[in-house]
């Protein structure tokens, strides 16, 4: 009950207090944070947040009294130099008559002590102002600060910008790199002069791509910086076609077991390049273990967080870290900064207590009267404020490597140029509602954000400064290389630049002659899972491994690859084939039965020999045309048969040589007509033999009357005319044409004659076969006639050879590929022609030439009498 009563009384008093404030129309500051700062009044104020101390110490909470405010320890000279660089830039702008004329900029800088809570307190103090009360409830006039330079940390920047972004207060950070801050929906008024981690990863990818390192290891710290950077690297490696061999998170608690496990992973991997996104504090335990394990064969790639860190530049790390490549924030030069830093003097103003803290840490003294006891023994000397800074040699006065400080300088000038552009607006042509301009006496932060987004200028060092749509600055990094120095330690040299906005379009510029490599060959190491596949091969991914691990398989016949690391082989066009190296398509070899090759020469020789034999027989028969053996069975048919055989031998020449339209049309037509003429002559001769035998008998003595010479010639003519008609119909409807055939042999083009119509070709051969079968049948039936008419036996034997040849021709022709099918057809023509020539005319020539005594009518008739 007492607790309930206490709460009610508190609420009542709070209501009374609020009513009194409302009546007075004045807002009272309820309290003030105890912060270290530097202050200078002006027409417009710029705020600043810097990590001047490393640690924040929070007092014990008793929950009985109001807690003491936290305080900061371990002064950071480099961060204080950055804060002074902001002051220098503001004073330089105030002295510049061409930039913000008639406007004096002031500043209010706070120390965030590398603690989110302190940073947030400082940001709230900046936007709240320095007054104890506020009576202008109409919110007219400029805000307490028109913009803030900082915060240097990503996590504080995320928190502060999430709140200040609601009021569109512009923040320009000089060191917050998290890529998440590029989200314009979440952080609409956040800008930065340092490239985001997304740019940093792309800069590293430029180095990896330049040296062909597709197989790399990845180590990253257990914080937003490391996790986001690792995610970006994985994505970029996939786009690049590279692979991450291993990805390990560095423990934040320095657990030795985790460190040993990571070292084992590195040693087991074949990757020779290790990319590290981490700060020095996360990385130091791992490097100590690398030293103990004597791991000297690795190429380290350092992120900007440790690429210039001096803690690794000692002699003990030289054998392991020499040759390290890294990227660092762009180094700049600021004329007059060093003299300004030396002129600094402490102030008695409480709002400038940061100057007094700096002075005490620089000269190890105290402004407290009588000094201050330390550890009960030593006493700090009293600071006079007149100590000589020129006698000191610290990071504060070293301006040889201005990197974060140069970003601070650019951030201040970006805000100044945006404000200058705002003041140059002409009424009626403004960018705001109804073409209005901003009122400098009643400036709104969102109006400055509009101009800050469009700012574009060049620094005195020559770097162009502008922001993209996400508030990110142009990505410019220095490429650093760790090299041995004369004293055995490590010295960092700038060996190149990564500039995404380079006018030449060349993003990476490297002085490769100045590079130092940690290898015996002093050449860049190879870090690939599999060597590149040469042209003529394709990549085949190894099962269960990343895409960078593959085997090189030769392209199949008829396929090529003319690039390195081809994923697929390309099929050659129809009339092309792959060369032996499988790296280019060449025209296919055209194959046909030519006169130049041995087979063509042999068949041509056989054809001409057959023709000569026919001519020789014709000469013999012509010379002995009046002898009985020539005159027997109509010598005219014998000469006609010899003529047709000669045509059969000569038609072979149409089958040899490169097919042309006229040769394709003539070869089968001449072949068909010649053989029909030949077979029909044999058929008629057979019929004459039978007719003569019958006429020798009483019952058939008039047989020859109806089958005289005229009837014999007419029969041959009619039978041949039918074949001619078949050829005419075939050629007129589906004429044979030259055809390039790739079906038989895929690597060659078989140049052949397409028959056009299978039916026409079948009818042509079928008609020849029909006549041959009839001739064979009649000759077979007449084989036992008297010896004086024994030519039927020779005809039977010749037709037997003819039919045997052409019956075996069909399967041999069908199964023979390419030019060999033509050779089979020629062989069938020659074999059947020689068979007919030899079987029919060889016995007669034998009698005519060797036994002329038997070439008489009496001798021929005598044999028959003897047999009887």
Number of C-alpha atoms within 10 A of each C-alpha: 5 7 7 8 9 11 10 12 11 10 11 11 11 11 12 11 11 11 12 11 13 11 8 9 13 14 15 12 13 7 7 10 12 14 23 23 23 23 20 14 12 12 12 19 23 26 26 31 26 27 25 27 21 16 17 18 12 12 11 9 10 8 7 6 7 8 12 11 11 15 16 20 12 12 19 18 19 19 21 22 24 24 25 23 25 27 26 20 20 21 15 14 21 19 13 11 10 10 17 21 13 10 15 16 19 19 20 24 29 27 26 31 26 20 20 17 14 22 28 20 18 26 25 15 19 24 17 15 16 13 9 12 12 14 11 11 9 6 10 11 13 17 20 18 21 24 26 26 26 29 29 26 23 20 19 22 27 18 16 23 25 18 16 19 20 13 14 22 24 27 28 30 27 28 24 25 29 22 20 17 26 21 13 15 10 16 26 24 28 30 31 31 29 30 23 23 25 21 23 27 22 18 26 24 19 17 20 21 15 11 13 15 21 24 27 26 24 21 21 24 24 17 17 15 23 23 18 19 27 25 12 18 24 17 14 18 20 13 10 14 12 25 25 19 24 16 19 20 21 24 20 12 10 15 11 13 10 16 22 15 12 21 18 12 16 24 15 9 14 15 23 21 25 22 23 28 31 26 20 18 13 20 22 15 17 20 19 14 16 19 16 9 13 11 16 16 16 21 25 21 26 25 26 23 18 20 26 23 13 12 11 19 21 14 13 14 19 22 18 19 28 25 26 23 27 27 28 23 25 22 18 22 17 18 11 10 17 17 11 14 19 15 10 14 15 18 15 10 11 13 18 19 18 22 21 21 17 18 24 20 14 17 17 12 19 21 18 11 9 11 15 16 11 9 7 7 6 10 14 17 18 17 19 11 17 9 13 12 18 11 8 13 10 11 15 20 19 13 18 12 15 21 21 24 26 24 25 30 27 27 26 26 23 27 24 24 21 22 21 19 17 23 15 13 15 13 11 11 11 15 17 12 7 9 11 14 19 19 14 15 12 12 17 19 18 18 21 24 24 17 19 25 20 16 21 14 14 12 15 11 12 10 14 16 18 20 19 13 12 18 25 24 19 22 24 26 25 24 28 25 26 26 24 18 13 8 9 15 18 24 19 22 17 19 19 19 21 26 20 17 13 16 8 7 9 11 16 20 16 16 11 10 7 13 21 20 20 23 15 7 8 11 11 17 18 16 22 21 23 15 14 17 21 18 20 27 28 27 24 17 15 12 9 7 12 15 17 22 20 20 16 19 14 19 22 15 15 22 23 28 27 18 15 14 19 20 15 14 23 21 17 18 14 13 18 20 24 25 17 12 15 23 20 19 22 16 16 20 14 15 17 23 25 17 16 10 10 11 15 19 15 11 20 21 12 18 25 16 14 22 22 14 18 26 16 13 19 19 13 15 23 14 11 16 15 12 16 18 21 22 15 17 20 17 18 17 21 22 19 18 26 25 18 23 29 23 22 28 27 20 23 25 18 20 27 24 16 18 22 16 13 12 20 22 23 18 18 22 21 19 22 24 25 25 26 30 27 29 30 27 28 29 27 21 24 26 20 22 23 21 21 19 19 16 16 13 11 8 9 14 14 15 18 18 12 11 17 14 15 9 14 21 16 12 17 21 14 13 18 22 15 15 23 18 12 19 24 14 13 23 19 9 12 15 20 25 18 19 17 18 19 17 12 13 12 16 19 20 24 23 22 25 23 18 20 17 14 12 12 20 18 11 15 23 18 12 17 22 19 13 19 23 18 16 26 25 17 19 28 19 14 22 20 12 16 17 19 16 20 15 25 29 21 20 26 24 19 24 28 22 19 24 16 13 18 19 13 11 17 13 10 16 16 10 10 14 14 21 18 16 18 20 21 17 18 22 18 22 24 23 18 25 27 25 19 26 20 17 21 23 19 14 12 19 18 11 14 20 12 11 11 12 10 16 19 13 13 11 14 16 14 15 14 16 12 8 8 8
